[in-house]
Amino acid sequence: MSNIKISKQDLQLLQKKYTNLDPIFKKIEKGYPIQYLIGNVDFYGYKIDVNPNVLIPRFETENLVYKTIEYIKDLDLRDASVLEIGTGSGCISISLKGELESLEITAIDINKKALMTARSNARKNKVDINFIYKDIFKYDLVNNYDVIISNPPYITPGDEVSENTKYEPYNAIYVDGDPLLYYREIIKVSLNALNKKGLIAFEIDEDHGQELVKISKEYYPKAKISLEKDLAGKDRYLFIINE
């Protein structure tokens, strides 16, 4: 155990779950995410189960939820119809619904195993969300939404990332070719799916903020485009406010 750093709280959780920690420590030494070994994370005050079928929720995404909730309140969209694209563990939708019960939320993903985890997480957190197996590139959005939110893949193969991401689902992290592929598609389909008064909320890569602002203005020339920073001062969030 001398080669690895584990918080006292995480160690207690591991001791509670496993009788023999030696193979667990060996996995951690190889970079295996401790969150998968514990089996859940705390996200925005909600317990979210995680496994290798879903991306491990990050603190930056909690801030996306916080900022989106503030926009929903400011725009008086508390009874909004919300679409989350690429829900993974369901952490974003579950947090939004838990904080603003009057939201009607639909969450889609292309990974059936991830959707199973998301549905289970919603049940455990006692929130009602409509989870659907859909591919955004083949999905004709027939409903109108007040809010569209997404933290899509934006890392291209070869980019420098944390070692333990190799154990997380590839398609939730990486996009082959254009790193803005998902953003372009989501913004494009939103033209027929977002209500006249609506909000699009993205978590983004710090290096692509200005380019995404430009793309957003091309599709929404009259909207307010807000590029916002995370707690480390990096461009991390993009909001398109259509009023």
Backbone hydrogen bonds in HBPLUS format (Angstrom, degrees):
<---DONOR---> <-ACCEPTOR-->    atom                        ^
c    i                          cat <-CA-CA->   ^        H-A-AA   ^      H-
h    n   atom  resd res      DA  || num        DHA   H-A  angle D-A-AA Bond
n    s   type  num  typ     dist DA aas  dist angle  dist       angle   num
A0004-ILE N   A0001-MET O   3.17 MM   3  5.63 165.6  2.20 116.1 120.6     1
A0011-LEU N   A0007-SER O   2.90 MM   4  6.14 161.0  1.94 155.4 161.2     2
A0012-GLN N   A0008-LYS O   3.03 MM   4  6.24 154.3  2.09 144.5 150.9     3
A0013-LEU N   A0009-GLN O   3.07 MM   4  6.37 150.5  2.16 144.5 152.5     4
A0014-LEU N   A0010-ASP O   2.91 MM   4  6.20 155.1  1.97 151.2 157.9     5
A0015-GLN N   A0011-LEU O   2.88 MM   4  6.09 160.2  1.92 150.6 156.2     6
A0016-LYS N   A0012-GLN O   3.03 MM   4  6.15 142.0  2.17 137.7 147.4     7
A0017-LYS N   A0013-LEU O   3.15 MM   4  6.34 138.5  2.33 136.9 147.1     8
A0017-LYS N   A0014-LEU O   3.11 MM   3  5.13 126.0  2.41  94.8 108.7     9
A0018-TYR N   A0014-LEU O   2.84 MM   4  5.88 163.4  1.87 162.4 165.3    10
A0024-ILE N   A0021-LEU O   3.07 MM   3  4.96 118.2  2.46  95.3 111.6    11
A0025-PHE N   A0021-LEU O   2.83 MM   4  6.08 159.2  1.88 163.3 167.6    12
A0026-LYS N   A0022-ASP O   3.10 MM   4  6.36 151.5  2.19 147.0 155.1    13
A0027-LYS N   A0023-PRO O   3.12 MM   4  6.33 149.8  2.22 137.4 144.4    14
A0028-ILE N   A0024-ILE O   3.04 MM   4  6.37 160.1  2.08 149.7 155.1    15
A0029-GLU N   A0025-PHE O   2.89 MM   4  6.12 152.6  1.96 146.8 154.2    16
A0030-LYS N   A0026-LYS O   3.24 MM   4  6.50 136.8  2.44 136.6 146.5    17
A0030-LYS N   A0027-LYS O   3.04 MM   3  5.21 131.0  2.29  98.6 111.8    18
A0032-TYR N   A0027-LYS O   3.01 MM   5  5.36 155.8  2.07 149.3 141.7    19
A0031-GLY N   A0028-ILE O   2.93 MM   3  5.08 158.1  1.98 109.1 114.0    20
A0036-TYR N   A0033-PRO O   3.18 MM   3  5.60 130.9  2.43 105.8 116.1    21
A0038-ILE N   A0034-ILE O   2.88 MM   4  6.18 154.3  1.95 151.8 158.6    22
A0039-GLY N   A0035-GLN O   2.74 MM   4  5.83 152.9  1.81 141.3 150.5    23
A0050-VAL N   A0039-GLY O   3.01 MM  11  5.46 157.2  2.06 116.7 123.5    24
A0041-VAL N   A0048-ILE O   2.85 MM   7  5.35 150.5  1.94 141.3 149.5    25
A0048-ILE N   A0041-VAL O   2.88 MM   7  5.35 172.5  1.88 164.8 166.1    26
A0043-PHE N   A0046-TYR O   2.81 MM   3  5.15 171.2  1.82 151.4 154.4    27
A0046-TYR N   A0043-PHE O   2.84 MM   3  5.15 162.1  1.87 115.0 121.2    28
A0054-VAL N   A0051-ASN O   2.95 MM   3  5.85 174.7  1.96 135.9 137.6    29
A0061-THR N   A0058-ARG O   3.06 MM   3  5.44 133.9  2.28 103.9 115.6    30
A0062-GLU N   A0059-PHE O   2.97 MM   3  5.14 127.2  2.25 100.7 115.0    31
A0063-ASN N   A0059-PHE O   3.29 MM   4  6.76 147.7  2.41 147.8 156.0    32
A0064-LEU N   A0060-GLU O   3.16 MM   4  6.59 137.3  2.35 134.6 146.3    33
A0065-VAL N   A0061-THR O   3.07 MM   4  6.42 155.7  2.13 147.8 152.6    34
A0066-TYR N   A0062-GLU O   2.97 MM   4  6.32 161.2  2.00 148.5 153.5    35
A0067-LYS N   A0063-ASN O   2.92 MM   4  6.07 170.8  1.93 150.2 152.4    36
A0068-THR N   A0064-LEU O   2.91 MM   4  6.02 157.4  1.96 147.7 154.5    37
A0069-ILE N   A0065-VAL O   2.92 MM   4  6.12 159.6  1.96 154.1 159.2    38
A0070-GLU N   A0066-TYR O   3.09 MM   4  6.41 156.3  2.15 148.4 154.7    39
A0071-TYR N   A0067-LYS O   3.00 MM   4  6.33 153.9  2.07 147.1 154.0    40
A0072-ILE N   A0068-THR O   2.86 MM   4  6.11 159.6  1.90 152.2 158.1    41
A0073-LYS N   A0069-ILE O   3.01 MM   4  6.26 156.0  2.06 148.8 154.6    42
A0074-ASP N   A0070-GLU O   2.90 MM   4  6.12 164.2  1.93 148.6 153.4    43
A0075-LEU N   A0071-TYR O   2.83 MM   4  5.94 152.5  1.91 152.2 158.8    44
A0077-LEU N   A0072-ILE O   2.80 MM   5  4.94 178.4  1.80 156.9 157.2    45
A0076-ASP N   A0073-LYS O   3.07 MM   3  4.98 156.5  2.13 102.2 109.0    46
A0080-ALA N   A0077-LEU O   2.91 MM   3  4.95 142.9  2.05 122.4 120.3    47
A0104-GLU N   A0080-ALA O   2.92 MM  24  6.28 169.6  1.93 162.3 165.2    48
A0146-ASP N   A0081-SER O   2.80 MM  65  5.29 148.7  1.90 141.1 151.7    49
A0147-VAL N   A0081-SER O   3.19 MM  66  6.42 158.0  2.24 151.9 151.2    50
A0082-VAL N   A0104-GLU O   2.71 MM  22  5.96 167.9  1.73 156.9 160.9    51
A0106-THR N   A0082-VAL O   2.84 MM  24  6.13 162.7  1.87 156.7 161.3    52
A0083-LEU N   A0147-VAL O   2.86 MM  64  6.29 154.4  1.93 153.8 162.2    53
A0149-ILE N   A0083-LEU O   2.89 MM  66  6.32 161.1  1.93 158.5 163.5    54
A0084-GLU N   A0106-THR O   2.84 MM  22  6.34 158.7  1.89 154.4 161.8    55
A0108-ILE N   A0084-GLU O   2.94 MM  24  6.32 164.7  1.96 166.1 167.4    56
A0085-ILE N   A0149-ILE O   3.03 MM  64  6.46 156.4  2.09 160.1 167.7    57
A0086-GLY N   A0108-ILE O   2.85 MM  22  5.67 141.6  2.00 136.3 148.6    58
A0087-THR N   A0108-ILE O   3.04 MM  21  5.96 154.1  2.11 141.5 149.7    59
A0090-GLY N   A0087-THR O   2.90 MM   3  4.94 162.2  1.93 129.1 126.5    60
A0094-ILE N   A0090-GLY O   2.88 MM   4  5.89 167.2  1.89 165.5 169.9    61
A0095-SER N   A0091-CYS O   3.05 MM   4  6.04 157.6  2.11 139.9 145.8    62
A0096-LEU N   A0092-ILE O   2.96 MM   4  6.21 164.4  1.99 154.4 158.9    63
A0097-LYS N   A0093-SER O   2.92 MM   4  6.05 167.8  1.93 153.0 156.4    64
A0098-GLY N   A0094-ILE O   2.83 MM   4  5.88 153.1  1.91 142.8 151.3    65
A0099-GLU N   A0095-SER O   2.97 MM   4  6.08 149.6  2.07 146.1 152.8    66
A0100-LEU N   A0096-LEU O   2.83 MM   4  5.88 154.9  1.89 148.7 156.5    67
A0103-LEU N   A0100-LEU O   3.10 MM   3  5.93 170.1  2.11 125.9 129.0    68
A0130-ASN N   A0105-ILE O   2.99 MM  25  6.25 173.9  1.99 160.8 158.9    69
A0107-ALA N   A0130-ASN O   2.87 MM  23  6.16 159.4  1.91 144.6 149.4    70
A0132-ILE N   A0107-ALA O   2.88 MM  25  6.20 157.7  1.92 154.1 158.9    71
A0109-ASP N   A0132-ILE O   3.20 MM  23  6.74 142.3  2.35 156.3 165.4    72
A0134-LYS N   A0109-ASP O   3.04 MM  25  5.60 144.6  2.16 127.0 135.5    73
A0115-LEU N   A0111-ASN O   3.06 MM   4  6.39 154.0  2.13 148.9 156.3    74
A0116-MET N   A0112-LYS O   3.09 MM   4  6.39 143.1  2.23 140.5 149.9    75
A0117-THR N   A0113-LYS O   3.20 MM   4  6.54 155.3  2.27 143.2 148.7    76
A0118-ALA N   A0114-ALA O   2.85 MM   4  6.17 158.8  1.89 152.1 158.8    77
A0119-ARG N   A0115-LEU O   2.87 MM   4  6.02 163.0  1.90 149.5 153.2    78
A0120-SER N   A0116-MET O   3.08 MM   4  6.24 159.7  2.12 143.9 149.6    79
A0121-ASN N   A0117-THR O   2.87 MM   4  6.12 156.2  1.93 150.6 157.6    80
A0122-ALA N   A0118-ALA O   2.91 MM   4  6.17 153.5  1.98 149.0 156.0    81
A0123-ARG N   A0119-ARG O   3.02 MM   4  6.32 157.8  2.07 148.6 154.1    82
A0124-LYS N   A0120-SER O   2.96 MM   4  6.23 164.9  1.99 152.1 156.2    83
A0125-ASN N   A0121-ASN O   2.98 MM   4  6.13 142.8  2.12 142.4 152.2    84
A0127-VAL N   A0122-ALA O   3.01 MM   5  5.30 168.6  2.02 146.8 150.5    85
A0126-LYS N   A0123-ARG O   3.00 MM   3  4.89 157.6  2.05 101.5 107.9    86
A0138-LYS N   A0135-ASP O   2.86 MM   3  5.35 159.5  1.91 117.4 124.4    87
A0145-TYR N   A0193-ALA O   2.63 MM  48  5.95 161.5  1.66 167.8 174.5    88
A0195-ASN N   A0145-TYR O   2.79 MM  50  5.75 164.2  1.81 155.1 155.5    89
A0199-LEU N   A0146-ASP O   2.81 MM  53  6.28 150.8  1.90 150.9 160.6    90
A0148-ILE N   A0199-LEU O   2.88 MM  51  6.37 155.3  1.94 156.8 165.1    91
A0201-ALA N   A0148-ILE O   2.82 MM  53  6.31 157.8  1.87 156.3 163.8    92
A0150-SER N   A0201-ALA O   2.98 MM  51  6.47 150.8  2.06 161.7 171.1    93
A0203-GLU N   A0150-SER O   3.17 MM  53  6.70 144.2  2.30 148.0 154.2    94
A0155-ILE N   A0173-ILE O   3.15 MM  18  5.95 158.1  2.20 165.7 159.7    95
A0175-VAL N   A0155-ILE O   2.78 MM  20  5.94 147.6  1.89 150.9 156.9    96
A0159-ASP N   A0156-THR O   2.96 MM   3  5.78 161.2  2.00 149.5 152.2    97
A0165-THR N   A0162-SER O   3.14 MM   3  5.71 161.2  2.18 115.0 120.9    98
A0166-LYS N   A0163-GLU O   3.35 MM   3  6.29 171.9  2.36 122.2 124.4    99
A0167-TYR N   A0164-ASN O   3.19 MM   3  5.83 166.5  2.21 115.2 119.4   100
A0168-GLU N   A0165-THR O   2.95 MM   3  5.08 157.3  2.00 106.7 114.2   101
A0172-ALA N   A0169-PRO O   3.04 MM   3  5.51 151.1  2.13 112.5 121.5   102
A0173-ILE N   A0170-TYR O   3.01 MM   3  5.49 155.6  2.07 114.0 121.6   103
A0174-TYR N   A0170-TYR O   2.83 MM   4  5.80 171.1  1.83 178.6 178.3   104
A0181-LEU N   A0178-ASP O   3.12 MM   3  5.25 160.0  2.16 117.0 116.8   105
A0184-ARG N   A0180-LEU O   2.92 MM   4  6.12 169.2  1.93 166.3 168.5   106
A0185-GLU N   A0181-LEU O   3.13 MM   4  6.37 162.3  2.16 147.9 152.7   107
A0186-ILE N   A0182-TYR O   2.86 MM   4  6.02 165.5  1.89 154.4 158.5   108
A0187-ILE N   A0183-TYR O   2.92 MM   4  6.03 168.8  1.93 154.2 157.6   109
A0188-LYS N   A0184-ARG O   2.92 MM   4  6.02 154.5  1.98 143.3 151.3   110
A0189-VAL N   A0185-GLU O   2.90 MM   4  6.13 171.6  1.91 156.7 157.8   111
A0190-SER N   A0186-ILE O   2.94 MM   4  5.95 136.7  2.13 139.8 151.9   112
A0191-LEU N   A0188-LYS O   3.27 MM   3  5.78 153.2  2.34 108.8 115.6   113
A0192-ASN N   A0189-VAL O   3.26 MM   3  5.90 150.0  2.35 113.8 119.7   114
A0193-ALA N   A0190-SER O   2.94 MM   3  4.63 148.2  2.04  95.6 105.9   115
A0194-LEU N   A0190-SER O   2.76 MM   4  5.22 151.8  1.84 153.2 147.5   116
A0198-GLY N   A0242-ASN O   2.72 MM  44  5.08 145.8  1.84 139.2 151.1   117
A0242-ASN N   A0198-GLY O   2.81 MM  44  5.08 164.1  1.84 161.3 162.9   118
A0200-ILE N   A0240-ILE O   2.94 MM  40  4.98 153.5  2.01 139.8 147.7   119
A0240-ILE N   A0200-ILE O   2.89 MM  40  4.98 159.7  1.93 142.9 149.6   120
A0202-PHE N   A0238-LEU O   2.90 MM  36  5.13 154.0  1.96 153.5 160.3   121
A0238-LEU N   A0202-PHE O   3.07 MM  36  5.13 156.5  2.13 132.2 138.1   122
A0204-ILE N   A0236-ARG O   2.77 MM  32  5.00 163.9  1.79 133.1 136.1   123
A0208-HIS N   A0205-ASP O   3.06 MM   3  5.72 166.9  2.08 124.3 128.4   124
A0212-LEU N   A0208-HIS O   2.98 MM   4  6.14 153.0  2.06 151.6 159.2   125
A0213-VAL N   A0209-GLY O   2.94 MM   4  6.24 147.6  2.05 149.4 159.2   126
A0214-LYS N   A0210-GLN O   3.07 MM   4  6.34 157.1  2.12 145.1 150.3   127
A0215-ILE N   A0211-GLU O   3.00 MM   4  6.32 159.6  2.05 146.9 152.0   128
A0216-SER N   A0212-LEU O   2.88 MM   4  5.98 162.5  1.91 146.4 151.6   129
A0217-LYS N   A0213-VAL O   2.97 MM   4  6.20 153.4  2.04 148.2 154.9   130
A0218-GLU N   A0214-LYS O   3.13 MM   4  6.40 141.7  2.28 142.0 152.1   131
A0218-GLU N   A0215-ILE O   3.11 MM   3  5.16 125.0  2.42  95.3 109.6   132
A0219-TYR N   A0215-ILE O   3.26 MM   4  6.64 150.6  2.35 149.2 155.8   133
A0220-TYR N   A0216-SER O   2.69 MM   4  5.74 152.5  1.76 150.8 160.6   134
A0223-ALA N   A0220-TYR O   3.20 MM   3  5.35 154.8  2.27 106.8 114.3   135
A0224-LYS N   A0241-ILE O   2.96 MM  17  5.05 161.0  2.00 150.6 146.9   136
A0241-ILE N   A0224-LYS O   2.82 MM  17  5.05 176.3  1.82 158.4 159.5   137
A0226-SER N   A0239-PHE O   2.83 MM  13  5.05 168.7  1.84 152.6 156.5   138
A0239-PHE N   A0226-SER O   2.88 MM  13  5.05 156.2  1.94 139.7 147.7   139
A0228-GLU N   A0237-TYR O   2.81 MM   9  5.05 168.1  1.82 146.1 150.3   140
A0236-ARG N   A0228-GLU O   2.93 MM   8  6.18 165.8  1.95 150.5 154.5   141
A0237-TYR N   A0228-GLU O   3.01 MM   9  5.05 160.3  2.05 151.8 149.0   142
A0230-ASP N   A0234-LYS O   2.80 MM   4  5.48 149.6  1.89 147.1 153.9   143
A0233-GLY N   A0230-ASP O   2.95 MM   3  5.36 161.7  1.99 116.4 119.9   144
